[in-house]
Amino acid sequence: MSPERPHRTLRRVNEITRRLDAVNRGGTVGRVPEPYGYGPVSRLGRSVNGTLARLDDANRRLRELRDRQRRCAADLSHELRTPLTALRTRLEDARSHPDEAGLPTLLEQTLGDVDRLESIVTDLLLLTRLRAAEPGSTMRLDLGRLVRDETSLQSWGCSVHLSLRPGVVVEVAEDLVRRALANLLDNAVRHARTRVRVEVRHGKDTGELLITDDGDGIPHGQWERVFDPFYRLDAARSRAQGGPGLGLTIAREIAEAHGGGLQVRDSSAPGAFFLLWLPLAKGA
């Protein structure tokens, strides 16, 4: 071994230490030198870089989470302010012109604003519950039968076609999965032109629920954004016709709370295509 080798090794270790110290002081997460070979310093460099890469990824996810939280807080403020402003305006008008205010009309309008506020608060409480705990007590359910029952509870504004494979048994909290299904159906019917299709099938170790509509569809760049709280593709139309903009958020949280998921998928036909999946019950 040449006399320069230990000095070179020490210099590389000092460089790794210097960069780690910079990271600990809040500096940019970079990478340390990785000397060629399989010696201890080379292994140290690769190990440190692996740790730094995970730290970099964690920082990126944290920034994204903070951005989403800021957007959610801003959107929530707007959603709450809208009915509160309407409520205040109507009550102040009634106080200023008591002889002109029709009490039945005023009560109907103000109760509508209260209903909207109550809907937002109820949905936010459900989201908090889903993110803080397990889904609760579960039972074995045939997913196709659940869909058939849910779709028969009301008349829809367009035709709803069912393709339900029997024997797709999942173990879920029934009330939550019904809520997810209702949210997805409501979203599909609201955006469909004439038709919605609902399919239940087996996946790989999962039960799959597919919901498609023949509306305008969702641009590829917004496939994930539609699951953000209060996000709307068409803000004016959705606010007038739909709920507070938490339906898809809640549906995904319900699926994930059961160990499943919800995504927008590509479709050869026009319109939006949602795929929800849940783990099959044991022995199903």
ZALUMLUM-684084 format. One record per atom (N, C-alpha, C): residue in one letter; x, y, z; residue number from 0. Coordinates in steps of 0.2 Angstrom, whole numbers, plus 5000, padded with zeros to 4 digits. Layout:
N
 rest east north   up  nr
    A    X     Y    Z NUM
...
//
This chain:
284
 rest east north   up  nr
    M 5004  4994 5000   0
    M 5000  5000 5000   0
    M 5004  5006 5000   0
    S 5003  5011 4996   1
    S 5007  5017 4995   1
    S 5005  5021 5001   1
    P 5010  5026 5003   2
    P 5009  5030 5009   2
    P 5004  5035 5008   2
    E 5002  5036 5002   3
    E 4997  5041 5000   3
    E 4990  5038 5001   3
    R 4989  5032 5001   4
    R 4982  5029 5002   4
    R 4979  5031 5008   4
    P 4982  5030 5014   5
    P 4978  5032 5020   5
    P 4976  5039 5020   5
    H 4980  5043 5018   6
    H 4979  5050 5018   6
    H 4973  5052 5013   6
    R 4973  5048 5007   7
    R 4967  5049 5003   7
    R 4961  5046 5006   7
    T 4961  5041 5009   8
    T 4955  5038 5013   8
    T 4952  5043 5018   8
    L 4957  5046 5022   9
    L 4955  5050 5027   9
    L 4952  5057 5024   9
    R 4954  5059 5018  10
    R 4952  5065 5015  10
    R 4944  5063 5013  10
    R 4943  5057 5010  11
    R 4936  5056 5008  11
    R 4932  5055 5014  11
    V 4934  5052 5019  12
    V 4930  5052 5025  12
    V 4928  5059 5028  12
    N 4933  5063 5028  13
    N 4932  5070 5030  13
    N 4927  5074 5025  13
    E 4927  5072 5019  14
    E 4922  5075 5014  14
    E 4915  5073 5015  14
    I 4915  5067 5017  15
    I 4908  5064 5018  15
    I 4905  5067 5025  15
    T 4910  5068 5030  16
    T 4908  5071 5036  16
    T 4906  5078 5035  16
    R 4910  5082 5031  17
    R 4908  5089 5030  17
    R 4901  5090 5027  17
    R 4900  5085 5022  18
    R 4893  5086 5018  18
    R 4887  5084 5023  18
    L 4888  5079 5027  19
    L 4883  5077 5032  19
    L 4882  5083 5037  19
    D 4887  5086 5039  20
    D 4887  5091 5044  20
    D 4883  5097 5041  20
    A 4884  5098 5034  21
    A 4880  5104 5031  21
    A 4873  5102 5031  21
    V 4871  5095 5030  22
    V 4864  5093 5030  22
    V 4861  5094 5037  22
    N 4865  5092 5042  23
    N 4862  5093 5049  23
    N 4861  5100 5050  23
    R 4865  5105 5047  24
    R 4864  5112 5049  24
    R 4858  5115 5045  24
    G 4854  5111 5041  25
    G 4849  5113 5037  25
    G 4850  5115 5030  25
    G 4856  5112 5027  26
    G 4858  5114 5021  26
    G 4854  5109 5016  26
    T 4856  5110 5009  27
    T 4852  5106 5004  27
    T 4855  5099 5005  27
    V 4850  5094 5004  28
    V 4852  5087 5004  28
    V 4855  5085 4997  28
    G 4861  5084 4997  29
    G 4865  5083 4991  29
    G 4867  5075 4991  29
    R 4873  5074 4989  30
    R 4876  5067 4989  30
    R 4883  5068 4991  30
    V 4886  5063 4994  31
    V 4893  5063 4996  31
    V 4896  5059 4990  31
    P 4903  5060 4990  32
    P 4907  5056 4985  32
    P 4907  5048 4986  32
    E 4906  5045 4981  33
    E 4906  5037 4981  33
    E 4913  5035 4978  33
    P 4918  5034 4981  34
    P 4924  5031 4978  34
    P 4923  5024 4975  34
    Y 4926  5023 4969  35
    Y 4925  5017 4966  35
    Y 4928  5011 4970  35
    G 4925  5006 4969  36
    G 4927  5000 4973  36
    G 4922  4997 4978  36
    Y 4925  4992 4982  37
    Y 4921  4989 4987  37
    Y 4924  4990 4994  37
    G 4928  4994 4995  38
    G 4931  4995 5001  38
    G 4927  4999 5006  38
    P 4929  4999 5012  39
    P 4924  5002 5018  39
    P 4922  5009 5016  39
    V 4926  5013 5013  40
    V 4924  5020 5012  40
    V 4919  5020 5006  40
    S 4920  5016 5001  41
    S 4915  5016 4996  41
    S 4909  5013 4998  41
    R 4909  5008 5003  42
    R 4902  5006 5006  42
    R 4899  5011 5010  42
    L 4903  5015 5014  43
    L 4901  5021 5018  43
    L 4897  5026 5013  43
    G 4901  5028 5008  44
    G 4898  5033 5003  44
    G 4891  5030 5000  44
    R 4891  5024 4998  45
    R 4884  5022 4995  45
    R 4879  5021 5001  45
    S 4881  5019 5007  46
    S 4876  5019 5012  46
    S 4873  5026 5014  46
    V 4878  5031 5015  47
    V 4876  5038 5016  47
    V 4871  5041 5011  47
    N 4873  5039 5004  48
    N 4869  5042 4999  48
    N 4862  5039 4999  48
    G 4862  5032 5001  49
    G 4855  5029 5001  49
    G 4851  5033 5006  49
    T 4854  5034 5012  50
    T 4850  5038 5017  50
    T 4848  5045 5015  50
    L 4853  5048 5012  51
    L 4851  5055 5009  51
    L 4846  5055 5004  51
    A 4846  5050 5000  52
    A 4840  5049 4995  52
    A 4834  5048 4998  52
    R 4833  5044 5003  53
    R 4827  5043 5007  53
    R 4825  5050 5011  53
    L 4830  5053 5013  54
    L 4829  5060 5017  54
    L 4826  5065 5012  54
    D 4829  5065 5006  55
    D 4827  5069 5001  55
    D 4820  5068 4998  55
    D 4818  5061 4998  56
    D 4811  5060 4996  56
    D 4806  5061 5002  56
    A 4808  5061 5008  57
    A 4804  5062 5014  57
    A 4803  5070 5014  57
    N 4808  5074 5012  58
    N 4807  5081 5012  58
    N 4802  5083 5006  58
    R 4803  5080 5001  59
    R 4799  5081 4995  59
    R 4791  5080 4997  59
    R 4790  5074 5000  60
    R 4783  5072 5002  60
    R 4781  5077 5007  60
    L 4785  5079 5012  61
    L 4783  5084 5017  61
    L 4781  5091 5013  61
    R 4785  5093 5008  62
    R 4783  5099 5005  62
    R 4776  5099 5001  62
    E 4775  5093 4998  63
    E 4769  5092 4995  63
    E 4763  5092 5000  63
    L 4764  5089 5005  64
    L 4759  5088 5011  64
    L 4757  5095 5013  64
    R 4762  5099 5014  65
    R 4761  5106 5016  65
    R 4758  5110 5011  65
    D 4759  5109 5005  66
    D 4756  5113 4999  66
    D 4749  5111 4999  66
    R 4747  5104 5000  67
    R 4740  5102 5000  67
    R 4736  5105 5006  67
    Q 4740  5105 5012  68
    Q 4736  5108 5017  68
    Q 4735  5115 5017  68
    R 4739  5119 5014  69
    R 4738  5126 5012  69
    R 4732  5127 5008  69
    R 4732  5123 5002  70
    R 4727  5123 4997  70
    R 4720  5121 5001  70
    C 4720  5116 5005  71
    C 4714  5114 5008  71
    C 4712  5119 5013  71
    A 4716  5122 5017  72
    A 4714  5128 5021  72
    A 4711  5133 5017  72
    A 4714  5135 5012  73
    A 4711  5141 5008  73
    A 4705  5139 5005  73
    D 4704  5133 5002  74
    D 4698  5131 4999  74
    D 4692  5130 5004  74
    L 4694  5128 5010  75
    L 4689  5127 5016  75
    L 4687  5134 5018  75
    S 4691  5139 5018  76
    S 4689  5145 5020  76
    S 4684  5148 5015  76
    H 4685  5147 5009  77
    H 4681  5149 5003  77
    H 4674  5146 5004  77
    E 4674  5139 5005  78
    E 4668  5135 5005  78
    E 4664  5137 5011  78
    L 4667  5139 5016  79
    L 4663  5141 5022  79
    L 4660  5148 5021  79
    R 4665  5152 5018  80
    R 4663  5159 5018  80
    R 4657  5160 5013  80
    T 4656  5156 5008  81
    T 4651  5157 5003  81
    T 4644  5157 5006  81
    P 4642  5151 5010  82
    P 4635  5151 5013  82
    P 4635  5156 5019  82
    L 4640  5157 5023  83
    L 4640  5162 5028  83
    L 4638  5169 5026  83
    T 4641  5171 5020  84
    T 4640  5177 5017  84
    T 4633  5178 5015  84
    A 4631  5173 5011  85
    A 4624  5173 5009  85
    A 4619  5173 5015  85
    L 4620  5169 5020  86
    L 4616  5169 5026  86
    L 4616  5176 5029  86
    R 4622  5179 5030  87
    R 4622  5186 5033  87
    R 4618  5191 5029  87
    T 4619  5191 5022  88
    T 4616  5196 5018  88
    T 4608  5195 5018  88
    R 4606  5189 5018  89
    R 4599  5188 5019  89
    R 4596  5191 5025  89
    L 4599  5189 5031  90
    L 4597  5192 5037  90
    L 4597  5199 5038  90
    E 4603  5202 5036  91
    E 4603  5209 5036  91
    E 4598  5213 5032  91
    D 4597  5210 5026  92
    D 4591  5213 5022  92
    D 4585  5213 5025  92
    A 4583  5207 5029  93
    A 4577  5206 5032  93
    A 4577  5211 5038  93
    R 4582  5212 5041  94
    R 4582  5217 5047  94
    R 4581  5224 5044  94
    S 4584  5226 5039  95
    S 4584  5233 5036  95
    S 4577  5234 5033  95
    H 4574  5229 5030  96
    H 4567  5230 5027  96
    H 4562  5224 5030  96
    P 4561  5225 5036  97
    P 4556  5219 5039  97
    P 4550  5219 5035  97
    D 4547  5224 5033  98
    D 4540  5224 5029  98
    D 4541  5220 5023  98
    E 4547  5220 5020  99
    E 4547  5217 5013  99
    E 4549  5210 5013  99
    A 4552  5208 5019 100
    A 4555  5201 5019 100
    A 4549  5196 5020 100
    G 4548  5191 5015 101
    G 4543  5186 5016 101
    G 4546  5181 5021 101
    L 4543  5179 5027 102
    L 4546  5175 5031 102
    L 4547  5168 5029 102
    P 4542  5165 5025 103
    P 4543  5158 5023 103
    P 4549  5158 5018 103
    T 4550  5163 5013 104
    T 4555  5163 5008 104
    T 4562  5163 5012 104
    L 4562  5168 5017 105
    L 4568  5169 5021 105
    L 4570  5163 5024 105
    L 4566  5159 5027 106
    L 4567  5153 5031 106
    L 4570  5148 5026 106
    E 4567  5147 5021 107
    E 4569  5142 5016 107
    E 4576  5143 5014 107
    Q 4577  5150 5012 108
    Q 4584  5152 5010 108
    Q 4589  5151 5015 108
    T 4588  5153 5021 109
    T 4593  5152 5026 109
    T 4594  5145 5028 109
    L 4589  5141 5028 110
    L 4590  5134 5030 110
    L 4594  5130 5025 110
    G 4593  5133 5018 111
    G 4598  5130 5013 111
    G 4605  5131 5014 111
    D 4606  5138 5017 112
    D 4613  5139 5018 112
    D 4616  5135 5024 112
    V 4611  5134 5029 113
    V 4613  5130 5035 113
    V 4615  5123 5033 113
    D 4610  5120 5028 114
    D 4611  5113 5026 114
    D 4618  5113 5023 114
    R 4620  5118 5019 115
    R 4627  5117 5016 115
    R 4632  5118 5021 115
    L 4632  5122 5026 116
    L 4637  5122 5031 116
    L 4637  5115 5035 116
    E 4631  5113 5036 117
    E 4631  5106 5040 117
    E 4634  5101 5036 117
    S 4633  5101 5029 118
    S 4636  5096 5025 118
    S 4644  5096 5025 118
    I 4646  5102 5024 119
    I 4654  5103 5024 119
    I 4657  5100 5031 119
    V 4654  5102 5036 120
    V 4656  5100 5043 120
    V 4656  5092 5044 120
    T 4650  5089 5042 121
    T 4649  5082 5042 121
    T 4655  5079 5038 121
    D 4656  5081 5032 122
    D 4661  5078 5028 122
    D 4668  5078 5031 122
    L 4669  5084 5033 123
    L 4676  5085 5036 123
    L 4677  5081 5042 123
    L 4672  5080 5046 124
    L 4672  5075 5052 124
    L 4673  5068 5050 124
    L 4670  5066 5044 125
    L 4671  5059 5042 125
    L 4678  5059 5039 125
    L 4681  5063 5036 126
    L 4688  5063 5034 126
    L 4692  5062 5040 126
    T 4691  5066 5045 127
    T 4696  5066 5051 127
    T 4695  5059 5054 127
    R 4689  5056 5054 128
    R 4688  5049 5057 128
    R 4692  5044 5053 128
    L 4692  5045 5046 129
    L 4695  5040 5042 129
    L 4703  5040 5042 129
    R 4705  5046 5043 130
    R 4712  5047 5043 130
    R 4715  5046 5050 130
    A 4711  5045 5055 131
    A 4714  5044 5062 131
    A 4713  5037 5065 131
    A 4709  5033 5061 132
    A 4708  5026 5064 132
    A 4706  5021 5058 132
    E 4705  5015 5061 133
    E 4703  5010 5056 133
    E 4696  5011 5054 133
    P 4693  5008 5049 134
    P 4686  5009 5047 134
    P 4681  5007 5052 134
    G 4683  5003 5057 135
    G 4678  5001 5062 135
    G 4676  4994 5061 135
    S 4670  4992 5064 136
    S 4668  4985 5063 136
    S 4666  4983 5056 136
    T 4668  4977 5054 137
    T 4667  4976 5047 137
    T 4663  4969 5046 137
    M 4660  4968 5040 138
    M 4657  4962 5039 138
    M 4658  4959 5032 138
    R 4657  4953 5030 139
    R 4657  4950 5024 139
    R 4651  4952 5019 139
    L 4653  4955 5014 140
    L 4647  4958 5009 140
    L 4649  4956 5002 140
    D 4644  4954 4999 141
    D 4644  4953 4991 141
    D 4644  4960 4988 141
    L 4649  4962 4985 142
    L 4650  4969 4982 142
    L 4645  4970 4977 142
    G 4643  4965 4973 143
    G 4638  4966 4968 143
    G 4631  4967 4970 143
    R 4630  4963 4976 144
    R 4623  4964 4979 144
    R 4623  4971 4982 144
    L 4628  4973 4985 145
    L 4628  4980 4988 145
    L 4627  4985 4983 145
    V 4630  4985 4977 146
    V 4629  4990 4972 146
    V 4622  4989 4969 146
    R 4619  4983 4969 147
    R 4612  4983 4966 147
    R 4607  4986 4971 147
    D 4608  4985 4978 148
    D 4604  4988 4983 148
    D 4605  4996 4983 148
    E 4611  4998 4982 149
    E 4612  5005 4982 149
    E 4609  5009 4976 149
    T 4609  5006 4971 150
    T 4607  5009 4964 150
    T 4599  5009 4964 150
    S 4596  5004 4968 151
    S 4589  5004 4968 151
    S 4585  5008 4973 151
    L 4589  5012 4977 152
    L 4587  5016 4982 152
    L 4584  5023 4979 152
    Q 4586  5025 4973 153
    Q 4583  5031 4971 153
    Q 4583  5031 4963 153
    S 4580  5036 4960 154
    S 4580  5036 4953 154
    S 4585  5041 4951 154
    W 4589  5040 4946 155
    W 4594  5044 4944 155
    W 4592  5048 4938 155
    G 4596  5053 4937 156
    G 4595  5058 4931 156
    G 4597  5055 4924 156
    C 4599  5049 4924 157
    C 4601  5046 4918 157
    C 4601  5039 4918 157
    S 4602  5035 4913 158
    S 4601  5028 4914 158
    S 4608  5025 4917 158
    V 4607  5020 4921 159
    V 4612  5017 4925 159
    V 4612  5010 4923 159
    H 4617  5007 4920 160
    H 4618  5000 4917 160
    H 4622  4997 4922 160
    L 4620  4991 4924 161
    L 4624  4987 4929 161
    L 4627  4980 4926 161
    S 4633  4979 4928 162
    S 4636  4972 4926 162
    S 4639  4970 4932 162
    L 4636  4966 4936 163
    L 4638  4964 4942 163
    L 4640  4956 4943 163
    R 4646  4955 4944 164
    R 4648  4948 4944 164
    R 4646  4945 4951 164
    P 4643  4940 4952 165
    P 4641  4938 4959 165
    P 4647  4934 4962 165
    G 4647  4934 4969 166
    G 4652  4931 4972 166
    G 4659  4935 4974 166
    V 4658  4941 4972 167
    V 4664  4946 4974 167
    V 4663  4948 4981 167
    V 4666  4944 4986 168
    V 4665  4945 4993 168
    V 4670  4949 4996 168
    V 4669  4955 4999 169
    V 4674  4959 5003 169
    V 4672  4959 5010 169
    E 4677  4961 5014 170
    E 4675  4962 5021 170
    E 4676  4969 5023 170
    V 4671  4973 5024 171
    V 4671  4980 5024 171
    V 4666  4983 5029 171
    A 4667  4989 5031 172
    A 4662  4993 5035 172
    A 4656  4995 5030 172
    E 4650  4992 5031 173
    E 4645  4993 5025 173
    E 4643  5000 5024 173
    D 4643  5004 5030 174
    D 4640  5011 5029 174
    D 4645  5015 5025 174
    L 4652  5014 5026 175
    L 4657  5017 5023 175
    L 4657  5016 5016 175
    V 4657  5009 5014 176
    V 4657  5008 5007 176
    V 4651  5010 5003 176
    R 4645  5010 5007 177
    R 4639  5013 5003 177
    R 4640  5020 5002 177
    R 4644  5023 5007 178
    R 4645  5031 5006 178
    R 4650  5032 5000 178
    A 4655  5028 4999 179
    A 4659  5028 4994 179
    A 4656  5027 4987 179
    L 4652  5022 4987 180
    L 4648  5020 4981 180
    L 4643  5026 4979 180
    A 4640  5029 4984 181
    A 4635  5034 4983 181
    A 4639  5040 4980 181
    N 4644  5042 4983 182
    N 4648  5048 4981 182
    N 4650  5047 4973 182
    L 4653  5041 4972 183
    L 4655  5039 4965 183
    L 4649  5040 4960 183
    L 4643  5037 4962 184
    L 4638  5037 4958 184
    L 4635  5044 4956 184
    D 4635  5048 4962 185
    D 4633  5055 4961 185
    D 4637  5059 4957 185
    N 4644  5058 4957 186
    N 4648  5061 4953 186
    N 4647  5059 4946 186
    A 4647  5053 4944 187
    A 4646  5050 4938 187
    A 4639  5053 4934 187
    V 4634  5053 4938 188
    V 4627  5055 4935 188
    V 4627  5062 4934 188
    R 4631  5066 4939 189
    R 4631  5073 4938 189
    R 4635  5075 4932 189
    H 4639  5071 4929 190
    H 4643  5073 4923 190
    H 4642  5069 4917 190
    A 4637  5064 4918 191
    A 4636  5060 4912 191
    A 4631  5064 4907 191
    R 4631  5063 4901 192
    R 4626  5065 4896 192
    R 4620  5061 4896 192
    T 4621  5055 4895 193
    T 4615  5050 4895 193
    T 4615  5044 4899 193
    R 4622  5042 4900 194
    R 4622  5035 4903 194
    R 4628  5034 4908 194
    V 4627  5030 4913 195
    V 4632  5028 4918 195
    V 4632  5020 4918 195
    R 4638  5018 4918 196
    R 4639  5010 4918 196
    R 4643  5009 4925 196
    V 4640  5004 4928 197
    V 4643  5001 4935 197
    V 4645  4994 4934 197
    E 4651  4992 4935 198
    E 4653  4985 4934 198
    E 4656  4983 4941 198
    V 4655  4976 4943 199
    V 4659  4973 4948 199
    V 4662  4967 4946 199
    R 4668  4966 4947 200
    R 4672  4960 4945 200
    R 4677  4958 4949 200
    H 4680  4952 4948 201
    H 4686  4950 4952 201
    H 4692  4953 4949 201
    G 4697  4956 4954 202
    G 4703  4958 4952 202
    G 4708  4952 4954 202
    K 4715  4954 4955 203
    K 4719  4950 4958 203
    K 4719  4951 4965 203
    D 4716  4946 4969 204
    D 4715  4946 4976 204
    D 4711  4952 4978 204
    T 4707  4955 4974 205
    T 4703  4961 4975 205
    T 4696  4960 4972 205
    G 4692  4964 4975 206
    G 4685  4965 4972 206
    G 4685  4972 4969 206
    E 4683  4973 4962 207
    E 4684  4979 4959 207
    E 4677  4982 4957 207
    L 4677  4988 4958 208
    L 4671  4992 4956 208
    L 4673  4997 4951 208
    L 4670  4997 4945 209
    L 4671  5001 4939 209
    L 4665  5005 4938 209
    I 4666  5012 4938 210
    I 4661  5017 4936 210
    I 4663  5021 4930 210
    T 4659  5021 4925 211
    T 4661  5025 4919 211
    T 4655  5030 4917 211
    D 4656  5035 4914 212
    D 4650  5039 4912 212
    D 4652  5042 4905 212
    D 4647  5044 4901 213
    D 4648  5047 4895 213
    D 4649  5054 4894 213
    G 4651  5057 4899 214
    G 4652  5065 4899 214
    G 4658  5067 4896 214
    D 4661  5073 4898 215
    D 4667  5076 4895 215
    D 4673  5073 4897 215
    G 4673  5069 4903 216
    G 4679  5066 4905 216
    G 4684  5070 4909 216
    I 4689  5067 4911 217
    I 4694  5071 4915 217
    I 4701  5072 4912 217
    P 4704  5078 4911 218
    P 4710  5078 4907 218
    P 4715  5074 4911 218
    H 4720  5071 4908 219
    H 4725  5067 4911 219
    H 4729  5070 4916 219
    G 4730  5077 4915 220
    G 4734  5080 4920 220
    G 4730  5082 4927 220
    Q 4724  5080 4927 221
    Q 4720  5082 4933 221
    Q 4717  5075 4936 221
    W 4720  5069 4934 222
    W 4718  5063 4937 222
    W 4719  5063 4944 222
    E 4724  5065 4947 223
    E 4725  5065 4954 223
    E 4722  5071 4958 223
    R 4722  5077 4954 224
    R 4719  5083 4957 224
    R 4712  5082 4959 224
    V 4708  5078 4955 225
    V 4701  5078 4957 225
    V 4700  5075 4964 225
    F 4705  5071 4967 226
    F 4704  5069 4974 226
    F 4706  5074 4979 226
    D 4708  5079 4977 227
    D 4710  5085 4982 227
    D 4704  5087 4985 227
    P 4703  5089 4992 228
    P 4697  5092 4994 228
    P 4695  5098 4991 228
    F 4689  5099 4989 229
    F 4686  5105 4987 229
    F 4688  5106 4979 229
    Y 4692  5102 4976 230
    Y 4694  5103 4969 230
    Y 4688  5102 4965 230
    R 4687  5106 4960 231
    R 4682  5105 4955 231
    R 4684  5106 4948 231
    L 4682  5102 4943 232
    L 4684  5103 4936 232
    L 4681  5109 4934 232
    D 4674  5110 4935 233
    D 4670  5116 4933 233
    D 4667  5118 4940 233
    A 4671  5123 4942 234
    A 4669  5126 4949 234
    A 4662  5128 4949 234
    A 4660  5132 4944 235
    A 4653  5136 4945 235
    A 4648  5130 4944 235
    R 4648  5126 4939 236
    R 4643  5121 4938 236
    R 4643  5116 4944 236
    S 4649  5114 4947 237
    S 4649  5109 4952 237
    S 4646  5112 4958 237
    R 4647  5118 4960 238
    R 4645  5121 4966 238
    R 4638  5122 4966 238
    A 4635  5123 4960 239
    A 4628  5124 4959 239
    A 4624  5118 4960 239
    Q 4627  5112 4957 240
    Q 4623  5106 4956 240
    Q 4625  5101 4961 240
    G 4631  5101 4964 241
    G 4634  5096 4968 241
    G 4635  5098 4975 241
    G 4639  5094 4979 242
    G 4640  5096 4986 242
    G 4646  5100 4987 242
    P 4649  5100 4993 243
    P 4655  5104 4994 243
    P 4661  5102 4991 243
    G 4662  5097 4987 244
    G 4668  5095 4983 244
    G 4672  5091 4987 244
    L 4669  5087 4992 245
    L 4673  5082 4996 245
    L 4671  5075 4994 245
    G 4667  5074 4989 246
    G 4664  5067 4988 246
    G 4670  5062 4985 246
    L 4674  5064 4981 247
    L 4679  5059 4978 247
    L 4685  5059 4983 247
    T 4686  5064 4987 248
    T 4691  5063 4992 248
    T 4689  5058 4998 248
    I 4683  5058 5000 249
    I 4680  5054 5005 249
    I 4680  5047 5002 249
    A 4678  5046 4995 250
    A 4678  5039 4992 250
    A 4685  5036 4992 250
    R 4690  5040 4991 251
    R 4697  5037 4991 251
    R 4699  5035 4998 251
    E 4697  5040 5002 252
    E 4699  5038 5009 252
    E 4696  5032 5012 252
    I 4690  5031 5010 253
    I 4686  5025 5012 253
    I 4690  5019 5009 253
    A 4691  5019 5003 254
    A 4694  5013 5000 254
    A 4701  5012 5003 254
    E 4705  5017 5004 255
    E 4712  5016 5007 255
    E 4711  5014 5014 255
    A 4706  5016 5018 256
    A 4705  5014 5025 256
    A 4704  5006 5025 256
    H 4702  5003 5020 257
    H 4700  4996 5020 257
    H 4706  4992 5016 257
    G 4712  4996 5015 258
    G 4717  4993 5012 258
    G 4716  4992 5004 258
    G 4712  4996 5001 259
    G 4711  4996 4994 259
    G 4713  5003 4991 259
    G 4710  5005 4986 260
    G 4712  5011 4983 260
    G 4707  5014 4978 260
    L 4707  5020 4975 261
    L 4703  5023 4970 261
    L 4707  5027 4965 261
    Q 4706  5026 4959 262
    Q 4710  5029 4954 262
    Q 4706  5031 4948 262
    V 4708  5036 4944 263
    V 4705  5037 4938 263
    V 4709  5033 4933 263
    R 4706  5030 4928 264
    R 4710  5026 4923 264
    R 4708  5028 4916 264
    D 4712  5026 4912 265
    D 4711  5028 4905 265
    D 4706  5024 4902 265
    S 4702  5026 4897 266
    S 4697  5023 4894 266
    S 4696  5024 4887 266
    S 4695  5019 4883 267
    S 4694  5020 4876 267
    S 4688  5024 4874 267
    A 4683  5024 4878 268
    A 4677  5027 4877 268
    A 4677  5034 4880 268
    P 4673  5039 4877 269
    P 4672  5046 4880 269
    P 4670  5045 4888 269
    G 4672  5050 4892 270
    G 4669  5051 4898 270
    G 4675  5049 4903 270
    A 4673  5049 4910 271
    A 4677  5047 4915 271
    A 4677  5040 4917 271
    F 4682  5037 4920 272
    F 4682  5030 4922 272
    F 4686  5030 4928 272
    F 4682  5028 4934 273
    F 4685  5027 4940 273
    F 4685  5020 4942 273
    L 4690  5018 4945 274
    L 4691  5011 4947 274
    L 4693  5011 4955 274
    L 4688  5008 4959 275
    L 4689  5007 4966 275
    L 4690  4999 4967 275
    W 4695  4998 4971 276
    W 4696  4991 4973 276
    W 4697  4990 4980 276
    L 4695  4984 4983 277
    L 4695  4982 4990 277
    L 4698  4975 4990 277
    P 4701  4973 4996 278
    P 4704  4967 4996 278
    P 4698  4962 4997 278
    L 4699  4956 4994 279
    L 4694  4951 4995 279
    L 4694  4948 5002 279
    A 4688  4946 5005 280
    A 4687  4943 5011 280
    A 4691  4936 5011 280
    K 4694  4934 5017 281
    K 4697  4928 5018 281
    K 4693  4922 5016 281
    G 4695  4918 5011 282
    G 4692  4912 5009 282
    G 4687  4914 5004 282
    A 4686  4920 5002 283
    A 4682  4922 4996 283
    A 4684  4919 4989 283
//
